Amino acid sequence: MPKKYTSDEEQLARFAKALGHPARIAILKYLASQDNCFFGDIHEVLPIAKATVSQHLTELKNAGLIQGEIQPPKVKYCIQPENWALAKLLFTELMNINEPRKKCCQ
C-alpha cells in the first residue's frame, strides 16, 4: 500500500531539493539581498561558472523559488514572493517540531 504524503510535505521536499546545492543557496541569498529584480548574469557576481548557472536557475524556477523573464539582451531574476513565504513557513514548521525523543538513541 503506497504511503500518502501531505501536499505540504511534497512542497517542502521540492523546496529542499532545490536548496540541495551550494550554488543555488548562493543565488537565492544574492537575489534575496537585492532591493529590486536583478538584471544581468548571475555568473558575473557569484563564483559560479556560466555553463552551470542556467541549470541552477532552472532548478530554482521549477521549484517556484525564483521567477525570471527574458528582456533582451538581459534576463530579469527575482525571488518569487509567495513561494518564498511558503518555504519559510514550511521549513520553520519542520524545524519547530518538538525535540526528538532522546531515549531511543542513547
VMD Tcl script that builds the backbone (N, CA, C; Angstrom):
set m [mol new atoms 318]
animate dup $m
set s [atomselect $m all]
$s set {name element resname resid chain x y z} {
  {N N MET 1 A 0.850 -1.178 0.000}
  {CA C MET 1 A 0.000 0.000 0.000}
  {C C MET 1 A 0.899 1.246 0.000}
  {N N PRO 2 A 0.745 2.124 -0.987}
  {CA C PRO 2 A 1.616 3.302 -1.059}
  {C C PRO 2 A 1.325 4.287 0.073}
  {N N LYS 3 A 2.400 4.882 0.554}
  {CA C LYS 3 A 2.244 5.900 1.594}
  {C C LYS 3 A 1.803 7.194 0.940}
  {N N LYS 4 A 0.957 7.908 1.647}
  {CA C LYS 4 A 0.487 9.183 1.128}
  {C C LYS 4 A 1.132 10.299 1.929}
  {N N TYR 5 A 1.609 11.291 1.215}
  {CA C TYR 5 A 2.212 12.455 1.847}
  {C C TYR 5 A 1.276 13.634 1.683}
  {N N THR 6 A 1.334 14.552 2.618}
  {CA C THR 6 A 0.504 15.747 2.502}
  {C C THR 6 A 1.075 16.645 1.414}
  {N N SER 7 A 0.263 17.555 0.929}
  {CA C SER 7 A 0.743 18.492 -0.092}
  {C C SER 7 A 1.861 19.375 0.483}
  {N N ASP 8 A 1.771 19.700 1.774}
  {CA C ASP 8 A 2.848 20.480 2.407}
  {C C ASP 8 A 4.152 19.695 2.436}
  {N N GLU 9 A 4.081 18.388 2.722}
  {CA C GLU 9 A 5.295 17.561 2.732}
  {C C GLU 9 A 5.908 17.477 1.331}
  {N N GLU 10 A 5.065 17.324 0.329}
  {CA C GLU 10 A 5.560 17.269 -1.044}
  {C C GLU 10 A 6.171 18.598 -1.469}
  {N N GLN 11 A 5.532 19.712 -1.092}
  {CA C GLN 11 A 6.056 21.028 -1.449}
  {C C GLN 11 A 7.377 21.285 -0.727}
  {N N LEU 12 A 7.446 20.938 0.545}
  {CA C LEU 12 A 8.679 21.122 1.307}
  {C C LEU 12 A 9.814 20.310 0.675}
  {N N ALA 13 A 9.517 19.109 0.221}
  {CA C ALA 13 A 10.534 18.279 -0.436}
  {C C ALA 13 A 11.026 18.935 -1.731}
  {N N ARG 14 A 10.125 19.556 -2.501}
  {CA C ARG 14 A 10.537 20.264 -3.725}
  {C C ARG 14 A 11.466 21.423 -3.384}
  {N N PHE 15 A 11.103 22.186 -2.354}
  {CA C PHE 15 A 11.961 23.297 -1.939}
  {C C PHE 15 A 13.312 22.778 -1.460}
  {N N ALA 16 A 13.296 21.723 -0.650}
  {CA C ALA 16 A 14.534 21.173 -0.103}
  {C C ALA 16 A 15.440 20.662 -1.219}
  {N N LYS 17 A 14.862 20.011 -2.212}
  {CA C LYS 17 A 15.661 19.524 -3.334}
  {C C LYS 17 A 16.319 20.693 -4.067}
  {N N ALA 18 A 15.569 21.755 -4.273}
  {CA C ALA 18 A 16.118 22.928 -4.954}
  {C C ALA 18 A 17.242 23.567 -4.144}
  {N N LEU 19 A 17.191 23.439 -2.835}
  {CA C LEU 19 A 18.223 24.021 -1.972}
  {C C LEU 19 A 19.402 23.071 -1.777}
  {N N GLY 20 A 19.398 21.947 -2.470}
  {CA C GLY 20 A 20.394 20.906 -2.263}
  {C C GLY 20 A 21.740 21.137 -2.920}
  {N N HIS 21 A 22.025 22.328 -3.389}
  {CA C HIS 21 A 23.335 22.627 -3.976}
  {C C HIS 21 A 23.781 24.001 -3.485}
  {N N PRO 22 A 25.043 24.142 -3.083}
  {CA C PRO 22 A 25.507 25.430 -2.558}
  {C C PRO 22 A 25.398 26.577 -3.560}
  {N N ALA 23 A 25.505 26.297 -4.851}
  {CA C ALA 23 A 25.361 27.363 -5.845}
  {C C ALA 23 A 23.949 27.936 -5.817}
  {N N ARG 24 A 22.955 27.082 -5.615}
  {CA C ARG 24 A 21.565 27.559 -5.568}
  {C C ARG 24 A 21.317 28.367 -4.305}
  {N N ILE 25 A 21.938 27.959 -3.213}
  {CA C ILE 25 A 21.837 28.750 -1.973}
  {C C ILE 25 A 22.437 30.130 -2.214}
  {N N ALA 26 A 23.602 30.182 -2.858}
  {CA C ALA 26 A 24.259 31.462 -3.138}
  {C C ALA 26 A 23.394 32.337 -4.042}
  {N N ILE 27 A 22.782 31.738 -5.047}
  {CA C ILE 27 A 21.902 32.500 -5.947}
  {C C ILE 27 A 20.725 33.076 -5.165}
  {N N LEU 28 A 20.081 32.261 -4.356}
  {CA C LEU 28 A 18.936 32.737 -3.571}
  {C C LEU 28 A 19.345 33.841 -2.603}
  {N N LYS 29 A 20.459 33.656 -1.925}
  {CA C LYS 29 A 20.919 34.687 -0.984}
  {C C LYS 29 A 21.197 35.997 -1.711}
  {N N TYR 30 A 21.801 35.903 -2.875}
  {CA C TYR 30 A 22.088 37.113 -3.644}
  {C C TYR 30 A 20.798 37.797 -4.091}
  {N N LEU 31 A 19.881 37.032 -4.671}
  {CA C LEU 31 A 18.630 37.630 -5.145}
  {C C LEU 31 A 17.810 38.201 -3.994}
  {N N ALA 32 A 17.803 37.513 -2.854}
  {CA C ALA 32 A 17.044 37.999 -1.700}
  {C C ALA 32 A 17.637 39.280 -1.127}
  {N N SER 33 A 18.916 39.514 -1.368}
  {CA C SER 33 A 19.562 40.717 -0.836}
  {C C SER 33 A 19.339 41.947 -1.719}
  {N N GLN 34 A 18.762 41.762 -2.887}
  {CA C GLN 34 A 18.552 42.860 -3.827}
  {C C GLN 34 A 17.275 43.632 -3.489}
  {N N ASP 35 A 17.334 44.942 -3.661}
  {CA C ASP 35 A 16.141 45.761 -3.449}
  {C C ASP 35 A 15.151 45.625 -4.602}
  {N N ASN 36 A 15.664 45.340 -5.774}
  {CA C ASN 36 A 14.838 45.189 -6.970}
  {C C ASN 36 A 15.216 43.889 -7.660}
  {N N CYS 37 A 14.493 43.578 -8.714}
  {CA C CYS 37 A 14.869 42.416 -9.508}
  {C C CYS 37 A 16.245 42.641 -10.112}
  {N N PHE 38 A 16.988 41.578 -10.280}
  {CA C PHE 38 A 18.343 41.646 -10.798}
  {C C PHE 38 A 18.327 41.481 -12.304}
  {N N PHE 39 A 18.890 42.445 -13.005}
  {CA C PHE 39 A 19.065 42.360 -14.447}
  {C C PHE 39 A 20.533 42.076 -14.701}
  {N N GLY 40 A 20.834 40.944 -15.248}
  {CA C GLY 40 A 22.230 40.651 -15.541}
  {C C GLY 40 A 22.504 39.175 -15.510}
  {N N ASP 41 A 23.781 38.871 -15.504}
  {CA C ASP 41 A 24.232 37.493 -15.493}
  {C C ASP 41 A 24.744 37.150 -14.109}
  {N N ILE 42 A 24.135 36.153 -13.486}
  {CA C ILE 42 A 24.495 35.743 -12.126}
  {C C ILE 42 A 25.978 35.386 -12.045}
  {N N HIS 43 A 26.509 34.774 -13.099}
  {CA C HIS 43 A 27.913 34.352 -13.051}
  {C C HIS 43 A 28.868 35.536 -12.922}
  {N N GLU 44 A 28.423 36.739 -13.223}
  {CA C GLU 44 A 29.286 37.915 -13.100}
  {C C GLU 44 A 29.410 38.397 -11.660}
  {N N VAL 45 A 28.468 38.022 -10.796}
  {CA C VAL 45 A 28.502 38.491 -9.407}
  {C C VAL 45 A 28.726 37.375 -8.388}
  {N N LEU 46 A 28.592 36.136 -8.811}
  {CA C LEU 46 A 28.802 34.999 -7.916}
  {C C LEU 46 A 29.852 34.068 -8.516}
  {N N PRO 47 A 30.539 33.312 -7.680}
  {CA C PRO 47 A 31.583 32.414 -8.191}
  {C C PRO 47 A 30.996 31.127 -8.786}
  {N N ILE 48 A 30.183 31.292 -9.803}
  {CA C ILE 48 A 29.526 30.162 -10.447}
  {C C ILE 48 A 29.858 30.224 -11.936}
  {N N ALA 49 A 30.289 29.115 -12.483}
  {CA C ALA 49 A 30.630 29.074 -13.903}
  {C C ALA 49 A 29.398 29.351 -14.751}
  {N N LYS 50 A 29.601 30.098 -15.808}
  {CA C LYS 50 A 28.494 30.466 -16.689}
  {C C LYS 50 A 27.765 29.243 -17.224}
  {N N ALA 51 A 28.519 28.181 -17.490}
  {CA C ALA 51 A 27.923 26.975 -18.065}
  {C C ALA 51 A 26.937 26.299 -17.115}
  {N N THR 52 A 27.079 26.495 -15.804}
  {CA C THR 52 A 26.194 25.816 -14.858}
  {C C THR 52 A 25.092 26.715 -14.291}
  {N N VAL 53 A 25.211 28.001 -14.514}
  {CA C VAL 53 A 24.217 28.932 -13.960}
  {C C VAL 53 A 22.819 28.611 -14.458}
  {N N SER 54 A 22.671 28.362 -15.735}
  {CA C SER 54 A 21.354 28.105 -16.305}
  {C C SER 54 A 20.689 26.900 -15.654}
  {N N GLN 55 A 21.450 25.851 -15.430}
  {CA C GLN 55 A 20.906 24.651 -14.789}
  {C C GLN 55 A 20.404 24.970 -13.385}
  {N N HIS 56 A 21.177 25.723 -12.617}
  {CA C HIS 56 A 20.771 26.054 -11.255}
  {C C HIS 56 A 19.551 26.970 -11.248}
  {N N LEU 57 A 19.507 27.930 -12.156}
  {CA C LEU 57 A 18.348 28.816 -12.239}
  {C C LEU 57 A 17.098 28.033 -12.626}
  {N N THR 58 A 17.241 27.068 -13.518}
  {CA C THR 58 A 16.106 26.241 -13.919}
  {C C THR 58 A 15.562 25.456 -12.735}
  {N N GLU 59 A 16.443 24.873 -11.933}
  {CA C GLU 59 A 16.006 24.126 -10.744}
  {C C GLU 59 A 15.251 25.038 -9.775}
  {N N LEU 60 A 15.773 26.235 -9.563}
  {CA C LEU 60 A 15.115 27.169 -8.641}
  {C C LEU 60 A 13.773 27.635 -9.195}
  {N N LYS 61 A 13.699 27.856 -10.504}
  {CA C LYS 61 A 12.431 28.250 -11.125}
  {C C LYS 61 A 11.426 27.115 -11.061}
  {N N ASN 62 A 11.876 25.886 -11.341}
  {CA C ASN 62 A 10.963 24.735 -11.307}
  {C C ASN 62 A 10.399 24.510 -9.906}
  {N N ALA 63 A 11.174 24.817 -8.893}
  {CA C ALA 63 A 10.694 24.687 -7.513}
  {C C ALA 63 A 9.811 25.867 -7.121}
  {N N GLY 64 A 9.797 26.913 -7.944}
  {CA C GLY 64 A 8.962 28.080 -7.668}
  {C C GLY 64 A 9.597 29.096 -6.746}
  {N N LEU 65 A 10.888 28.965 -6.469}
  {CA C LEU 65 A 11.530 29.900 -5.540}
  {C C LEU 65 A 11.966 31.201 -6.206}
  {N N ILE 66 A 12.182 31.170 -7.524}
  {CA C ILE 66 A 12.523 32.389 -8.250}
  {C C ILE 66 A 11.647 32.487 -9.488}
  {N N GLN 67 A 11.651 33.666 -10.059}
  {CA C GLN 67 A 10.977 33.887 -11.327}
  {C C GLN 67 A 11.937 34.668 -12.210}
  {N N GLY 68 A 11.812 34.500 -13.494}
  {CA C GLY 68 A 12.690 35.205 -14.416}
  {C C GLY 68 A 11.978 35.472 -15.723}
  {N N GLU 69 A 12.395 36.549 -16.350}
  {CA C GLU 69 A 11.844 36.919 -17.645}
  {C C GLU 69 A 12.988 37.307 -18.558}
  {N N ILE 70 A 12.892 36.904 -19.812}
  {CA C ILE 70 A 13.885 37.330 -20.785}
  {C C ILE 70 A 13.471 38.690 -21.305}
  {N N GLN 71 A 14.367 39.662 -21.127}
  {CA C GLN 71 A 14.159 41.018 -21.639}
  {C C GLN 71 A 15.451 41.389 -22.355}
  {N N PRO 72 A 15.543 40.979 -23.634}
  {CA C PRO 72 A 16.810 41.132 -24.357}
  {C C PRO 72 A 17.418 42.517 -24.172}
  {N N PRO 73 A 18.735 42.551 -23.979}
  {CA C PRO 73 A 19.680 41.428 -24.046}
  {C C PRO 73 A 19.890 40.745 -22.691}
  {N N LYS 74 A 19.152 41.098 -21.695}
  {CA C LYS 74 A 19.362 40.536 -20.355}
  {C C LYS 74 A 18.150 39.716 -19.911}
  {N N VAL 75 A 18.346 39.032 -18.789}
  {CA C VAL 75 A 17.267 38.296 -18.152}
  {C C VAL 75 A 17.064 38.902 -16.766}
  {N N LYS 76 A 15.815 39.008 -16.375}
  {CA C LYS 76 A 15.469 39.571 -15.064}
  {C C LYS 76 A 15.171 38.418 -14.116}
  {N N TYR 77 A 15.805 38.430 -12.933}
  {CA C TYR 77 A 15.592 37.404 -11.922}
  {C C TYR 77 A 15.098 38.032 -10.634}
  {N N CYS 78 A 14.128 37.379 -10.002}
  {CA C CYS 78 A 13.593 37.839 -8.721}
  {C C CYS 78 A 13.220 36.629 -7.870}
  {N N ILE 79 A 13.187 36.853 -6.568}
  {CA C ILE 79 A 12.602 35.878 -5.660}
  {C C ILE 79 A 11.099 35.848 -5.942}
  {N N GLN 80 A 10.500 34.677 -5.957}
  {CA C GLN 80 A 9.049 34.556 -6.130}
  {C C GLN 80 A 8.443 34.727 -4.735}
  {N N PRO 81 A 7.834 35.877 -4.439}
  {CA C PRO 81 A 7.480 36.216 -3.056}
  {C C PRO 81 A 6.505 35.266 -2.362}
  {N N GLU 82 A 5.496 34.780 -3.062}
  {CA C GLU 82 A 4.523 33.900 -2.408}
  {C C GLU 82 A 5.163 32.568 -2.014}
  {N N ASN 83 A 5.945 31.992 -2.934}
  {CA C ASN 83 A 6.584 30.717 -2.621}
  {C C ASN 83 A 7.737 30.879 -1.635}
  {N N TRP 84 A 8.389 32.028 -1.653}
  {CA C TRP 84 A 9.439 32.320 -0.672}
  {C C TRP 84 A 8.821 32.307 0.729}
  {N N ALA 85 A 7.684 32.956 0.870}
  {CA C ALA 85 A 6.999 32.982 2.167}
  {C C ALA 85 A 6.539 31.580 2.567}
  {N N LEU 86 A 6.034 30.815 1.611}
  {CA C LEU 86 A 5.599 29.443 1.899}
  {C C LEU 86 A 6.787 28.587 2.332}
  {N N ALA 87 A 7.911 28.713 1.646}
  {CA C ALA 87 A 9.104 27.940 2.018}
  {C C ALA 87 A 9.541 28.293 3.436}
  {N N LYS 88 A 9.546 29.577 3.759}
  {CA C LYS 88 A 9.916 29.986 5.121}
  {C C LYS 88 A 8.987 29.355 6.147}
  {N N LEU 89 A 7.699 29.364 5.863}
  {CA C LEU 89 A 6.711 28.796 6.779}
  {C C LEU 89 A 6.919 27.286 6.946}
  {N N LEU 90 A 7.049 26.572 5.833}
  {CA C LEU 90 A 7.176 25.117 5.901}
  {C C LEU 90 A 8.471 24.677 6.581}
  {N N PHE 91 A 9.571 25.347 6.284}
  {CA C PHE 91 A 10.834 24.998 6.947}
  {C C PHE 91 A 10.783 25.347 8.427}
  {N N THR 92 A 10.164 26.465 8.768}
  {CA C THR 92 A 10.036 26.853 10.175}
  {C C THR 92 A 9.196 25.828 10.927}
  {N N GLU 93 A 8.085 25.412 10.328}
  {CA C GLU 93 A 7.239 24.399 10.976}
  {C C GLU 93 A 8.018 23.102 11.199}
  {N N LEU 94 A 8.781 22.689 10.206}
  {CA C LEU 94 A 9.571 21.465 10.341}
  {C C LEU 94 A 10.602 21.600 11.463}
  {N N MET 95 A 11.297 22.705 11.487}
  {CA C MET 95 A 12.365 22.885 12.468}
  {C C MET 95 A 11.836 23.164 13.870}
  {N N ASN 96 A 10.568 23.513 13.982}
  {CA C ASN 96 A 9.985 23.780 15.295}
  {C C ASN 96 A 9.266 22.574 15.892}
  {N N ILE 97 A 9.373 21.434 15.229}
  {CA C ILE 97 A 8.790 20.219 15.804}
  {C C ILE 97 A 9.483 19.965 17.130}
  {N N ASN 98 A 8.748 19.451 18.090}
  {CA C ASN 98 A 9.312 19.193 19.417}
  {C C ASN 98 A 10.622 18.441 19.312}
  {N N GLU 99 A 11.456 18.616 20.329}
  {CA C GLU 99 A 12.738 17.919 20.369}
  {C C GLU 99 A 12.528 16.412 20.178}
  {N N PRO 100 A 13.396 15.794 19.384}
  {CA C PRO 100 A 13.269 14.342 19.223}
  {C C PRO 100 A 13.442 13.631 20.575}
  {N N ARG 101 A 12.832 12.493 20.679}
  {CA C ARG 101 A 12.954 11.709 21.905}
  {C C ARG 101 A 14.394 11.237 22.032}
  {N N LYS 102 A 14.997 11.547 23.154}
  {CA C LYS 102 A 16.416 11.247 23.333}
  {C C LYS 102 A 16.661 9.820 23.796}
  {N N LYS 103 A 15.665 9.170 24.319}
  {CA C LYS 103 A 15.838 7.819 24.836}
  {C C LYS 103 A 16.246 6.835 23.730}
  {N N CYS 104 A 15.715 7.001 22.557}
  {CA C CYS 104 A 15.877 5.981 21.524}
  {C C CYS 104 A 17.301 5.817 21.046}
  {N N CYS 105 A 18.111 6.835 21.097}
  {CA C CYS 105 A 19.466 6.750 20.539}
  {C C CYS 105 A 20.551 6.783 21.606}
  {N N GLN 106 A 20.202 6.711 22.850}
  {CA C GLN 106 A 21.234 6.783 23.894}
  {C C GLN 106 A 21.303 5.521 24.701}
}
mol reanalyze $m
mol bondsrecalc $m
mol representation Tube
mol addrep $m
